[in-house]
């Protein structure tokens, strides 16, 4: 728990920055647009309809869409900017709608009286309509505040640090204390901000000047803190850290800790860890120079990034093709091949394997019409699934997509009968599952490789040299044991990764630090 709480100040500050800036931008867009909609009759319905359509888009999808859109505009495509744009759009509807309702709800007799005493339209708006509508507008801000605080937790997969880091990593590693800390912190922040906006609303409606001033002062202080902490990294003349990215599952968290610790040990350079990125987001971030290194898998790049449908390519051919693709098409470096594969595999309960005599995927064919298969959320949309299905002629009774952290438990509790397991996942042994042999070679190889961006080759060849020394350092059994320590024993991925760094450093001491760099790309 102490390790989780140590992360709280950073995560909470980042979450506060996202929330406050998104709310400020939402209000800045919505209030003027709402005022204009009450003056231009034709504008009201289209503006409210557009805001309503945005609101119907699932929040995680809206944030994810920001990544390719901003990349197409040559803007920062991961991290703070896509999160801010998505959160701002989500906060527009309640403020816009309440602004229109509040102004429309002003008694016509009052507006007529204002005109009668010679007020200009501007004076009428500022001195009559907006003051009377303000409690309703502030009510919309309260709704937007709670929405934005909650949705900001979904910013983690697009690379923005938030309290969602607790939730995403906790769900993947079954660290429910992490999930609880993230949820409680997000709820507390929502209650605090909602309470401040409520105090402003009451102060305006009941003319309680003291309460209004105190609430506004607290809001100003929070904005001041958020602004200062947001600007601080931009003002100092600090060396940019080496940014390590990870995807959102146990193995990636462990390897992220290994790479972070290894770079710091071997080069003494500062590092920054950006966790729980989506698979495509991680590659795009490396390509854009927003992260410097992360672990990917040859089969993932072969199918997703290269668009190769020939999933039966051999291991050497796949590795060679991936290396060429990275260097020629993207200027990236394949810094090291770590020494293990983590490939997709079909797994069943050991008891069922014995009962039905299942040894290979082909053995499933006569039983598949009576069985349900569960997989992670992307498996059924990847090329591997139709390749396996068509190669073996599998026709399951039911297909169920779910979060990867849940599918092993679903198999153990008989919710599904077959799952798309990962071969280095420690939960295979923990849940007494049996991996079926892919005897017809339908699934491509998935060698774990270290990808490095162009900046490292240009500015930090010593880091590439250090990464190259990780080549072949981790075999499948070792990786499976490391994953098991997190998934089954509940150890922190950072602690597990640090233990491997100490072991590797003991074999290859830091005398390498001043050694001349090897050829970039040598595994």
Wavefront OBJ file of the C-alpha trace (Angstrom):
o trace
v 0.000 0.000 0.000
v 2.867 2.404 0.731
v 4.082 2.006 -2.863
v 0.612 2.884 -4.155
v 0.273 5.930 -1.923
v 3.707 7.174 -3.001
v 2.321 7.495 -6.523
v -0.774 9.422 -5.408
v 0.608 12.997 -5.489
v 1.798 12.634 -9.088
v -1.322 10.883 -10.361
v -3.671 13.234 -8.512
v -1.856 16.336 -9.761
v -1.971 15.087 -13.356
v -5.682 14.264 -12.994
v -6.374 17.714 -11.555
v -4.511 19.366 -14.452
v -6.572 17.464 -17.025
v -9.872 18.148 -15.266
v -9.432 21.844 -14.572
v -8.088 22.748 -18.015
v -10.781 20.704 -19.790
v -13.502 22.371 -17.689
v -12.095 25.828 -18.385
v -12.046 25.139 -22.127
v -15.529 23.583 -22.057
v -16.958 26.633 -20.319
v -15.042 28.948 -22.645
v -16.628 27.236 -25.652
v -20.096 26.513 -24.289
v -21.117 29.791 -22.668
v -20.409 32.032 -25.707
v -21.975 29.416 -27.998
v -25.032 29.225 -25.740
v -25.391 33.012 -25.728
v -25.102 33.081 -29.518
v -27.718 30.319 -29.790
v -30.221 32.468 -27.872
v -29.617 35.344 -30.287
v -29.541 33.343 -33.537
v -32.553 31.026 -33.637
v -31.087 28.847 -36.406
v -27.954 28.080 -34.313
v -29.619 26.556 -31.239
v -30.715 23.179 -32.574
v -27.580 22.377 -34.628
v -25.234 23.277 -31.764
v -27.168 21.253 -29.180
v -27.531 18.350 -31.608
v -23.788 18.279 -32.332
v -22.950 18.406 -28.625
v -25.466 15.594 -28.032
v -23.932 13.438 -30.763
v -20.477 13.872 -29.214
v -21.943 12.821 -25.881
v -23.252 9.557 -27.362
v -19.769 8.476 -28.488
v -18.265 6.135 -25.866
v -15.756 8.160 -23.892
v -12.825 5.776 -24.399
v -13.516 5.699 -28.139
v -13.628 9.503 -28.301
v -10.259 9.771 -26.567
v -8.777 7.088 -28.834
v -10.041 8.841 -31.967
v -8.104 11.949 -30.948
v -4.813 10.076 -31.498
v -5.011 9.595 -35.306
v -6.824 12.918 -35.783
v -4.089 14.907 -34.048
v -1.378 12.857 -35.749
v -2.897 13.734 -39.143
v -2.641 17.402 -38.136
v 1.024 16.963 -37.118
v 0.165 17.725 -33.499
v 1.025 15.853 -30.317
v -0.917 12.635 -30.786
v -0.530 11.001 -27.378
v -0.484 12.228 -23.832
v -1.895 15.502 -22.575
v -3.247 17.040 -25.796
v -5.555 14.235 -27.031
v -6.869 13.798 -23.502
v -7.607 17.519 -23.161
v -9.374 17.704 -26.524
v -11.545 14.662 -25.766
v -12.417 15.801 -22.241
v -13.239 19.307 -23.436
v -15.674 17.956 -26.011
v -17.323 15.788 -23.368
v -17.819 18.751 -21.069
v -19.580 20.935 -23.646
v -23.141 19.564 -23.628
v -24.262 20.194 -20.019
v -22.825 23.723 -19.916
v -24.160 24.623 -23.373
v -27.623 23.241 -22.671
v -27.922 24.956 -19.285
v -26.698 28.263 -20.718
v -29.445 28.175 -23.331
v -32.083 27.066 -20.814
v -30.988 29.659 -18.257
v -31.132 32.598 -20.639
v -34.355 31.400 -22.274
v -35.863 31.098 -18.795
v -35.410 34.736 -17.849
v -38.808 36.403 -17.335
v -39.660 38.305 -20.574
v -41.075 41.137 -18.455
v -37.613 41.772 -17.036
v -35.950 41.877 -20.423
v -38.689 44.161 -21.694
v -38.173 46.459 -18.713
v -34.425 46.519 -19.434
v -35.092 47.633 -22.978
v -37.608 50.163 -21.689
v -35.010 51.929 -19.536
v -32.697 52.223 -22.532
v -30.283 49.334 -22.000
v -28.311 48.213 -25.038
v -28.438 44.498 -25.955
v -24.969 44.089 -24.416
v -26.049 45.739 -21.153
v -29.216 43.668 -21.122
v -27.164 40.471 -21.432
v -24.507 41.361 -18.855
v -26.683 43.105 -16.277
v -29.973 41.177 -16.490
v -29.955 37.884 -18.391
v -26.611 36.368 -17.371
v -26.932 37.212 -13.642
v -30.422 35.670 -13.549
v -29.353 32.646 -15.608
v -26.108 32.082 -13.691
v -27.452 29.543 -11.135
v -28.723 27.381 -14.003
v -25.426 27.742 -15.896
v -23.457 26.799 -12.791
v -25.687 23.732 -12.424
v -24.498 22.648 -15.878
v -20.901 23.226 -14.793
v -21.495 20.911 -11.812
v -22.650 18.147 -14.135
v -19.699 18.698 -16.474
v -17.302 18.647 -13.519
v -18.366 15.210 -12.331
v -18.384 13.840 -15.876
v -14.915 15.139 -16.689
v -13.357 13.879 -13.448
v -14.712 10.402 -14.142
v -13.854 10.296 -17.840
v -10.335 11.610 -17.183
v -9.519 8.198 -15.675
v -9.826 6.821 -19.227
v -6.985 9.038 -20.449
v -4.354 6.478 -19.493
v -4.514 4.377 -22.724
v -3.812 7.492 -24.820
v -0.708 8.256 -22.777
v -1.962 10.893 -20.322
v -1.109 10.241 -16.691
v -4.155 10.255 -14.418
v -5.742 8.349 -11.563
v -6.694 5.870 -14.272
v -3.109 4.564 -14.064
v -4.096 2.987 -10.756
v -7.219 1.443 -12.262
v -5.831 0.096 -15.543
v -2.685 -1.396 -14.033
v -4.606 -2.744 -11.053
v -7.164 -4.527 -13.219
v -4.479 -6.100 -15.399
v -2.340 -7.306 -12.494
v -5.285 -8.178 -10.226
v -4.051 -5.632 -7.699
v -7.448 -4.606 -6.435
v -5.944 -2.330 -3.797
v -4.626 -0.228 -6.693
v -8.086 -0.142 -8.271
v -9.673 0.909 -4.973
v -7.111 3.669 -4.380
v -7.734 5.030 -7.878
v -11.508 4.925 -7.500
v -11.506 6.529 -4.049
v -9.115 9.272 -5.154
v -11.205 10.033 -8.270
v -14.425 10.068 -6.240
v -12.843 12.357 -3.639
v -11.651 14.771 -6.306
v -15.099 14.795 -7.929
v -16.754 15.509 -4.575
v -14.296 18.304 -3.792
v -14.738 20.071 -7.135
v -18.491 19.538 -7.151
v -18.681 20.959 -3.636
v -16.791 24.073 -4.708
v -19.043 24.617 -7.712
v -22.080 23.996 -5.510
v -20.829 26.649 -3.091
v -20.513 29.100 -5.985
v -24.032 28.198 -7.130
v -25.501 28.762 -3.648
v -23.535 31.964 -3.197
v -24.951 33.339 -6.434
v -28.534 32.164 -5.859
v -28.784 33.269 -2.215
v -26.427 36.250 -2.440
v -24.072 34.874 0.212
v -21.018 36.942 -0.555
v -18.686 35.307 1.983
v -19.405 31.798 0.761
v -19.026 32.881 -2.855
v -15.688 34.590 -2.254
v -14.306 31.602 -0.310
v -15.334 29.138 -3.016
v -13.915 31.308 -5.796
v -10.660 31.705 -3.853
v -10.343 27.940 -3.489
v -10.960 27.478 -7.227
v -8.325 30.116 -8.040
v -5.819 28.349 -5.768
v -6.482 24.996 -7.470
v -6.074 26.544 -10.901
v -2.891 28.246 -9.739
v -1.466 24.960 -8.471
v -2.453 23.085 -11.616
v -1.003 25.789 -13.853
v 2.244 26.021 -11.917
v 2.828 22.272 -11.903
v 1.917 22.038 -15.576
v 4.336 24.817 -16.529
v 7.198 23.741 -14.241
v 8.698 21.121 -16.606
v 8.680 23.671 -19.433
v 10.523 26.363 -17.475
v 13.475 24.383 -16.198
v 16.546 23.591 -18.295
v 16.441 19.887 -17.550
v 17.671 16.984 -19.618
v 14.766 15.270 -21.304
v 14.328 11.820 -19.778
v 14.357 8.627 -21.778
v 10.647 7.822 -22.073
v 9.764 4.124 -21.825
v 6.286 3.068 -22.911
v 4.333 -0.037 -21.966
v 1.110 -1.641 -23.098
v -1.587 -2.602 -20.629
v -0.819 -6.092 -19.356
v 1.363 -7.641 -16.673
v 4.324 -8.623 -18.823
v 4.589 -5.118 -20.232
v 4.546 -3.553 -16.760
v 7.353 -5.851 -15.649
v 9.428 -5.236 -18.774
v 8.843 -1.490 -18.473
v 10.363 -1.621 -14.989
v 13.264 -3.738 -16.283
v 14.074 -1.317 -19.108
v 13.763 1.710 -16.813
v 16.055 0.227 -14.177
v 18.523 -1.090 -16.743
v 18.925 2.258 -18.540
v 19.391 4.078 -15.246
v 21.949 1.519 -14.052
v 23.927 1.355 -17.282
v 23.832 5.002 -18.384
v 22.766 7.063 -15.334
v 20.329 8.912 -17.598
v 16.959 10.023 -16.189
v 13.954 7.980 -17.311
v 10.190 8.356 -17.404
v 7.714 5.486 -17.570
v 4.484 5.879 -19.557
v 2.230 2.899 -18.846
v -0.971 1.290 -20.127
v -0.800 2.547 -23.712
v -2.961 0.980 -26.370
v -1.041 -1.233 -28.797
v -1.395 1.057 -31.819
v -0.936 4.135 -29.632
v 2.440 2.844 -28.421
v 3.761 2.312 -31.947
v 2.481 5.694 -33.152
v 3.997 7.380 -30.099
v 7.402 5.854 -30.847
v 7.096 6.858 -34.484
v 6.267 10.441 -33.463
v 9.133 10.626 -30.966
v 6.829 10.965 -27.964
v 8.277 7.841 -26.367
v 11.782 6.488 -26.939
v 11.580 2.759 -26.349
v 9.049 -0.001 -25.667
v 8.670 -3.756 -26.039
v 6.576 -5.113 -28.889
v 6.179 -8.507 -30.523
v 7.092 -9.483 -34.060
v 3.716 -11.093 -34.772
v 1.858 -7.963 -33.640
v 3.925 -5.715 -35.905
v 3.728 -8.211 -38.774
v -0.070 -8.341 -38.666
v -1.083 -4.904 -37.365
v 1.513 -2.428 -38.607
v 2.783 -4.210 -41.706
v -0.649 -5.538 -42.691
v 0.795 -8.893 -43.696
v -1.892 -11.515 -44.124
v 0.591 -14.392 -44.450
v 0.573 -15.154 -40.757
v 2.361 -18.483 -41.289
v 5.706 -16.840 -42.029
v 8.634 -18.450 -40.214
v 10.324 -16.977 -37.163
v 13.476 -15.830 -38.960
v 11.529 -14.425 -41.893
v 9.195 -12.499 -39.592
v 12.062 -11.033 -37.581
v 13.943 -10.045 -40.723
v 10.864 -8.453 -42.270
v 10.026 -6.543 -39.078
v 13.579 -5.213 -38.758
v 13.567 -3.951 -42.338
v 10.103 -2.412 -41.928
v 11.158 -0.545 -38.795
v 14.401 0.808 -40.203
v 13.305 1.635 -43.755
v 9.717 2.799 -43.262
v 9.953 4.446 -39.831
v 13.587 5.096 -38.983
v 13.273 2.992 -35.834
v 15.833 0.581 -34.452
v 15.264 -2.991 -33.392
v 17.564 -2.621 -30.407
v 17.397 -6.192 -29.052
v 15.554 -9.481 -29.231
v 14.901 -10.299 -25.586
v 15.049 -14.063 -25.968
v 11.477 -15.290 -25.596
v 8.227 -15.542 -27.512
v 4.885 -14.542 -26.086
v 2.515 -15.838 -28.700
v -1.205 -16.387 -28.789
v -2.277 -19.932 -27.979
v -5.554 -21.717 -27.334
v -5.792 -23.100 -23.807
v -8.337 -25.267 -22.003
v -8.822 -26.485 -18.461
v -6.453 -29.372 -17.705
v -9.369 -31.532 -16.553
v -11.156 -31.002 -19.886
v -7.965 -31.720 -21.783
v -7.722 -35.088 -20.052
v -11.417 -35.877 -20.374
v -11.633 -35.000 -24.068
v -8.069 -36.086 -24.950
v -7.090 -32.638 -26.206
v -3.449 -32.223 -27.153
v -3.545 -30.043 -30.265
v -5.841 -27.365 -31.643
v -6.980 -29.898 -34.218
v -8.310 -32.093 -31.406
v -10.833 -29.342 -30.623
v -12.623 -29.612 -33.962
v -15.230 -32.323 -33.114
v -15.964 -30.700 -29.724
v -16.021 -27.009 -30.778
v -19.799 -26.816 -31.553
v -20.454 -27.522 -27.857
v -17.786 -25.167 -26.484
v -17.527 -21.414 -25.868
v -14.307 -19.530 -26.585
v -13.239 -16.385 -24.746
v -10.541 -13.978 -25.895
v -9.122 -10.556 -25.200
v -10.979 -7.644 -26.742
v -8.871 -7.501 -29.918
v -8.204 -11.177 -30.724
v -11.314 -11.826 -32.818
v -10.524 -8.756 -34.955
v -6.887 -9.750 -35.555
v -5.640 -11.824 -38.532
v -4.634 -14.683 -36.233
v -8.228 -15.614 -35.410
v -9.476 -16.221 -38.982
v -6.175 -17.994 -39.689
v -6.699 -20.395 -36.760
v -10.423 -20.770 -37.396
v -10.064 -21.485 -41.112
v -6.925 -23.600 -40.859
v -8.522 -25.984 -38.386
v -12.179 -25.546 -39.390
v -13.242 -24.477 -35.882
v -16.883 -23.559 -35.283
v -17.460 -22.726 -31.611
v -20.882 -22.474 -30.032
v -20.118 -18.988 -28.723
v -17.430 -16.305 -28.986
v -17.001 -13.934 -26.050
v -14.606 -10.966 -26.034
v -13.493 -9.655 -22.640
v -10.685 -7.883 -20.872
v -7.517 -9.990 -20.880
v -7.363 -9.893 -17.084
v -10.736 -11.690 -16.881
v -10.488 -14.459 -19.458
v -8.328 -16.788 -17.338
v -10.781 -16.508 -14.478
v -13.639 -17.064 -16.938
v -12.039 -20.343 -18.003
v -11.458 -21.431 -14.412
v -15.080 -20.726 -13.441
v -16.539 -22.503 -16.515
v -17.851 -19.286 -18.081
v -15.936 -20.246 -21.235
v -14.225 -23.474 -22.249
v -11.349 -22.252 -24.429
v -9.348 -19.010 -24.205
v -6.780 -17.184 -26.337
v -3.987 -17.389 -23.772
v -0.521 -15.846 -23.925
v 2.259 -18.424 -23.724
v 4.371 -16.572 -21.133
v 1.428 -15.783 -18.871
v 1.923 -17.163 -15.378
v -1.840 -17.560 -14.981
v -1.773 -20.601 -17.265
v -0.172 -22.575 -14.468
v -1.988 -20.714 -11.711
v -5.403 -21.648 -13.141
v -4.359 -25.180 -14.141
v -4.825 -24.648 -17.878
v -3.254 -26.585 -20.732
v -1.939 -24.940 -23.891
v -2.875 -26.800 -27.067
v -0.191 -27.316 -29.698
v -0.584 -25.317 -32.907
v 0.402 -28.343 -34.997
v -0.485 -26.701 -38.330
v 1.406 -23.455 -37.679
v -1.551 -21.096 -37.980
v -0.267 -18.592 -35.383
v 2.736 -16.417 -36.315
v 5.854 -16.104 -34.128
v 5.792 -13.454 -31.417
v 9.391 -12.739 -30.441
v 9.619 -9.990 -27.814
v 11.745 -7.176 -29.225
v 12.938 -3.809 -27.976
v 12.011 -0.968 -30.317
v 13.913 2.316 -30.098
v 12.958 5.596 -31.715
v 15.101 7.740 -33.971
v 16.016 10.141 -31.147
v 18.003 7.495 -29.289
v 20.153 6.689 -32.324
v 20.745 10.407 -32.871
v 21.156 11.699 -29.310
v 21.724 8.749 -26.981
v 23.759 5.955 -28.604
v 24.864 4.861 -25.127
v 21.244 3.967 -24.367
v 21.044 1.875 -27.549
v 24.236 0.152 -26.492
v 22.744 -0.614 -23.069
v 19.518 -1.929 -24.623
v 21.504 -4.160 -26.971
v 23.016 -5.906 -23.930
v 19.526 -7.105 -23.004
v 19.510 -9.285 -26.113
v 18.768 -12.900 -25.157
v 18.678 -11.999 -21.451
v 15.171 -13.297 -20.712
v 13.932 -16.725 -21.771
v 10.318 -17.872 -21.769
v 10.567 -19.698 -18.428
v 12.059 -16.651 -16.744
v 9.395 -14.340 -18.167
v 6.638 -16.724 -17.117
v 8.034 -16.835 -13.573
v 8.213 -13.038 -13.404
v 4.620 -12.714 -14.596
v 3.482 -15.300 -12.063
v 5.006 -13.301 -9.209
v 2.725 -10.419 -10.143
v -0.433 -12.251 -11.199
v -0.515 -14.965 -8.550
v 1.577 -13.678 -5.656
v 0.460 -10.073 -5.915
v 3.942 -8.543 -6.079
v 4.388 -5.090 -7.564
v 5.598 -5.160 -11.210
v 8.191 -2.491 -10.410
v 9.622 -4.604 -7.608
v 9.694 -7.708 -9.803
v 11.397 -5.820 -12.631
v 13.947 -4.299 -10.268
v 14.912 -7.764 -8.988
v 15.744 -8.882 -12.528
v 17.777 -5.709 -13.133
v 19.859 -6.459 -10.048
v 20.451 -9.994 -11.278
v 21.415 -8.872 -14.771
v 23.610 -6.101 -13.403
v 25.420 -8.653 -11.286
v 26.267 -10.620 -14.421
v 27.244 -7.538 -16.454
v 28.441 -4.765 -14.116
v 28.312 -1.113 -14.982
v 31.828 -1.245 -16.411
v 30.013 -1.289 -19.739
v 28.805 2.249 -19.220
v 31.752 3.863 -20.938
v 32.175 1.202 -23.585
v 31.865 2.338 -27.217
v 28.346 1.868 -28.592
v 27.625 -1.133 -30.738
v 26.022 -0.881 -34.155
v 22.442 0.394 -33.676
v 19.995 -2.405 -34.223
v 22.308 -5.233 -33.214
v 20.304 -7.554 -30.965
l 1 2 3 4 5 6 7 8 9 10 11 12 13 14 15 16 17 18 19 20 21 22 23 24 25 26 27 28 29 30 31 32 33 34 35 36 37 38 39 40 41 42 43 44 45 46 47 48 49 50 51 52 53 54 55 56 57 58 59 60 61 62 63 64 65 66 67 68 69 70 71 72 73 74 75 76 77 78 79 80 81 82 83 84 85 86 87 88 89 90 91 92 93 94 95 96 97 98 99 100 101 102 103 104 105 106 107 108 109 110 111 112 113 114 115 116 117 118 119 120 121 122 123 124 125 126 127 128 129 130 131 132 133 134 135 136 137 138 139 140 141 142 143 144 145 146 147 148 149 150 151 152 153 154 155 156 157 158 159 160 161 162 163 164 165 166 167 168 169 170 171 172 173 174 175 176 177 178 179 180 181 182 183 184 185 186 187 188 189 190 191 192 193 194 195 196 197 198 199 200 201 202 203 204 205 206 207 208 209 210 211 212 213 214 215 216 217 218 219 220 221 222 223 224 225 226 227 228 229 230 231 232 233 234 235 236 237 238 239 240 241 242 243 244 245 246 247 248 249 250 251 252 253 254 255 256 257 258 259 260 261 262 263 264 265 266 267 268 269 270 271 272 273 274 275 276 277 278 279 280 281 282 283 284 285 286 287 288 289 290 291 292 293 294 295 296 297 298 299 300 301 302 303 304 305 306 307 308 309 310 311 312 313 314 315 316 317 318 319 320 321 322 323 324 325 326 327 328 329 330 331 332 333 334 335 336 337 338 339 340 341 342 343 344 345 346 347 348 349 350 351 352 353 354 355 356 357 358 359 360 361 362 363 364 365 366 367 368 369 370 371 372 373 374 375 376 377 378 379 380 381 382 383 384 385 386 387 388 389 390 391 392 393 394 395 396 397 398 399 400 401 402 403 404 405 406 407 408 409 410 411 412 413 414 415 416 417 418 419 420 421 422 423 424 425 426 427 428 429 430 431 432 433 434 435 436 437 438 439 440 441 442 443 444 445 446 447 448 449 450 451 452 453 454 455 456 457 458 459 460 461 462 463 464 465 466 467 468 469 470 471 472 473 474 475 476 477 478 479 480 481 482 483 484 485 486 487 488 489 490 491 492 493 494 495 496 497 498 499 500 501 502 503 504 505 506 507 508 509 510 511 512 513 514 515 516 517 518 519 520 521 522 523
